[in-house]
């Protein structure tokens, strides 16, 4: 028995060591530092022996994809992907492995940010310039750059510290300085998961828009119209602010209903304000918070509050939603528990997101009372949805990020 346990411990230790080591992308042997080092899209790739470098350069994207599939590390980032500054292993305080690459960080806070959204921070644009847009100096290689910034699909590298701050003041102006130096790099950048947040407060989910850098838009304005007789559900306006990539707070305004009695002041009766507030209230509060992003062995969890009028006639709805992507498929099912202040009903909405080509998303949901369907086109700063509410009422939703 002791022999079996000892062998098991040894196997686990070996596997753990293999995952922590940086290996040759071709033969998967330990690398030999200095043996034909290569730089590719801001990554340092080293090999175990002569010949492997040529094989890697013949199809680097396949080598990285195979490494991701096998769960091994075959490259190192030359930059802290959160701070976007030059950093190597010696100067780092922490690191994370993602998609076959080891990323180093200047501090634990940057590592935490990366671990929440690795597919966003790890993505590389299809174009790059190795001429500093501020000083107009040619940079010998990625390893000689002080940092970088992404602008309109191109990654601009800087020759020295301080150029990044200058570039940020007027990126369009400085990008024009090096227009002729922009080159296309091999496609195959990390895929940003554009999806719908299943808010389940009524009309299915809402698009969380991504800005030009792949992170959520700071502000998002949304308008929804539904061809329905109920005046409370016809029009809906909302404005959300991203406190961080996981927490959104905002306000919303639904249609009017002249039959509703005057709404009490919040300071006089907070619960009754939330229970009876309707179109006659100027604005209503809302929020959504991703408690935890999705992991390999656990779903994402989202908690929030909203006052959608397609299923909650008055008052506010509070919800908790769990969603989990099915690996190697375009399908992400989700299930929720929702209660509202009007009548205190608790229901269990459920539905599914299906990712389609060209950043299209189909979502179907049963909110506990009705079924809704959306077909959404996502872009960097916009989202457009066709809506079939309650299974029979046509509508549309538009969102703008800024």
Protein Blocks (a to p, Z undefined) as FASTA:
>chain_A
ZZmmmmmmmmmmmmmmmmmpccdfklopacdehiapadeehiacddfbehjlmmmmmomm
lmmmmmmmnopafbdcfbdfklopacdfklpcbdcdeehiacddfbfklmmmmmmmmmlm
mpccfbdcfbdfklopacfblklpgbdcdeehiacddfbghjlmmmmmommlmmmmmmmm
pccddehiacdddddddfknonapadddddfkopacfbdcdddddddfblklmpccdddd
dfblkbccddddddddfkbccdddfklmmmlmmmmgcfklmbdcdddddfbacdfkbccd
dddddddfklmmghcddddddddddehiabdcdddddddfehoiacdddddddddehhia
cddddehjaccdddddddfkbccddddeehlagcddddddZZ
